[in-house]
Amino acid sequence: MGKRHLWELAAAALLLTAALVIAGTNGLRWSATALACVLAALAALVVYRFAREDRRALDQAAKAVQYREQLLDTFSDSVDDIFIMLRDGGRQVEYISPNIQRLMGVSAEQLRQNPRLFRRLSAEEGDTFTRKEVYALPCGGRISRERAYIRPQTGERRWYRKTLYRVVVQDAERLILVLSDRTLEQHMTGSLRHALEASKSANEAKSHFLANMSHDIRTPLNAVQGFAALLGMDAGDPDKVRDYARKITVSSRHLLGLVNDVLDMSKIESGKTSLHVAEFHLPDLLEEIRSSVLPRIHAKDQQFDIRMQGRAPESLMGDRQRICQILLNLLSNAVQYTPEGGQIVLLIQNLPRVSPHYARLRFVVQDNGIGMSQEFIEKIFEPFTRAVSSVTNTVQGAGLGLAIAKNLVDLMGGVISVDSAPGRGTVFTVEMEFAAAQRARDNQFWQQHGVTRILVVDDNEDVCLEVQGMMSGTGVGVAYTTSGLTAAEWVGEAHRRGEDYHAVLLDWQMPVIDGLETARRIREQVGPELPILIQTAHDWSGMEQAGREAGVDLFLPKPFFVSVFQDALRQLWDAPAGEAGDPAPNFLEGMRFLVAEDNDLNAEILSEMLELEGAGCERAVNGLEAVRRFEASRPGDYDMILMDVQMPEMNGYEAARRIRAGDHPRARSIPIIAMTANAFAEDVRSALDAGMDAHVAKPIDLDVLRAAMEPLLDRAHNPFIGA
């Protein structure tokens, strides 16, 4: 018993004693009254005692609750879990952690005032826990669900794991709801899921790619092996030998294209692709594209046209090789998926300039082929992807051309898009910006030759207007007509007046009478002096003889460029007879080469090629031997060095450096050409950095080798140049 209880009993005893004394003094009359007072006092003391105990208990409970809430508030501020305590089976909210404002965008007070607000935050219909589940939850048990909620202010979706616990707190059951943020986990899971799906799709694509590549490589390889075998059997028939050799060449070039596509894609995916920006001539680029694609066009009896809209600069700054690769990949795709007799167009549009120093060009490749579905368009630029249908199942290719084109366009800062539908053809559009090379237009040529007026004849008036616009500023007047008959009449009338045109530019294919017939009629009236040129987008190799018989001086490719037209007239007027044209087939006659090649077959092929050109060669089996042979030679022993790169003992790069650093009289001047299967732009730079003069990729193409040698012939023929 405590001190406080003892004092209360003592006070009650004193009161009782006093009451008895009073009763004894005053007699029984007061005894009942006194006893009642004593009992009342005792009752009051008891009530007072219990009231104080209850108040003390309430104060302690309030302090405990306050402490608990402060502790929970402090704890919840440092975590991303939300705590909500409920009583009366979940009907009343006892506690909400204040971090709910930070995490869900609503305050605890708002939820206390309107508990239904919590349900409105849910991004899904219905509740996660049913009443049956809550009532069936045993003490100490829990149930969990995943659920998404929306922040009211931002609309942000966040995922939470809802866990409901039934516990005993202060001898009373409570429901505790814990919301654990799982947003990051959801994002990571989604990312992993997407990555897994992408990986699965990529693996499937690569499996299809390997299957296609196996087929596509074996097809030209079979042709190479088969026709090579036939060569041995029919070696006595020159016509068959030439036909077999031509087919072997076509098949081997197709095989090489497949390999190059795979290597290009590998370089792109590894991030090792780089650009070599230099000045290039747009007409030369288009002519290379035309000559490259025409053999395949003719094989399928298709029509091909190159058109120009607007006056694009003829000299630009960019990676000419990569631009050519992009356009050839797009055109190759058009050829593959356009049936025989179809039409393919390459359109170059000059777009408005943002700066006078930059040109914006749009390249449009359009065909009337089978087209593509929207589903396939969405993945057309993915590697190892190729359309598959009953129409396309015979199409060969690695499925990399469009992926390579897309990556190269992106690397150049351009944009590529595609528009297509089944049965209505396909249109690829590429837009790129180039620095315009600053070149002054050569107008003196026209003045020197007295050219003041020319006649343009084309049944497409837009072409005539383009020529007229591009010749503006040269001082040359351009008259035009869309009729060959009218052109012949105008030329005859001008001749009779003594006001001859200084040149006539004809289209080949025109209604009523074509370009050849128009040329024939003009020649009948004016004789051989008037330059007559035919401009066409088609291959004119088969009609040159007919053109000469009709009086045509030269053929020019479309579209029209001032510089190409000027060079053609210069060829007619300035070049001495027999000087113009390609070098003689045996232009290497009498030259002697040092060939560094470790592979016997490659060395034999190169030796035979050089002998066909009238040249001889001496072989070194590695780079070290090549250095020793050169250092031991006299200044006139070797005219040029052909250097393989990957060789034992010493590679080609090191051999070239050793030669350039040596004391030989021709160490600095002898031309050195790299011959290697390493055909990327960085390989070319590595060869040049090592002191070589040019780079030719294997397998060796004789025309390419000639083109690389031609600029070096002066140094090759004169051993003392640069010595």
Secondary structure, DSSP 8 states (H G I E B T S, - for coil): --HHHHHHHHHHHHHHHHHHHHHHHH-HHHHHHHHHHHHHHHHHHHHHHHHHHHHHHHHHHHHHHHHHHHHHHHHHHTSSEEEEEEETTTTEEEEE-TTHHHHHS--HHHHHH-TTHHHHTBSSSS-SS-HHHHHH--TT-EEEEEEEEE-TTT--EEEEEEEEEEEEETTEEEEEEEEEE-HHHHHHHHHHHHHHHHHHHHHHHHHHHHHHHHHHHHHHHHHHHHHHHHHHHSTT-HHHHHHHHHHHHHHHHHHHHHHHHHHHHHHHHTT------EEEEHHHHHHHHHHHHHHHHHHTT-EEEEEEES---SEEEE-HHHHHHHHHHHHHHHHHTS-TT-EEEEEEEEE--SSTTEEEEEEEEEE-S----HHHHTTTTSTT----STTTTT--S-S-HHHHHHHHHHHTT-EEEEEE-TTS-EEEEEEEEEEE-------HHHHHTT--EEEEE-S-HHHHHHHHHHHTTTT-EEEEES-HHHHHHHHHHHHHHT---S-EEEESS-SSS-HHHHHHHHHHHH-S-S-EEEEESS--GGGHHHHHHHT--EEEESS--HHHHHHHHHHHHTS-TTTSSS--TTTTTT-EEEEE-S-HHHHHHHHHHHHHTT-EEEEESSHHHHHHHHHHS-TTT-SEEEEESS-SSS-HHHHHHHHHHS--TTTTTS-EEEEES--SHHHHHHHHHTT-SEEEESS--HHHHHHHHGGGHHHHH-TTTT-
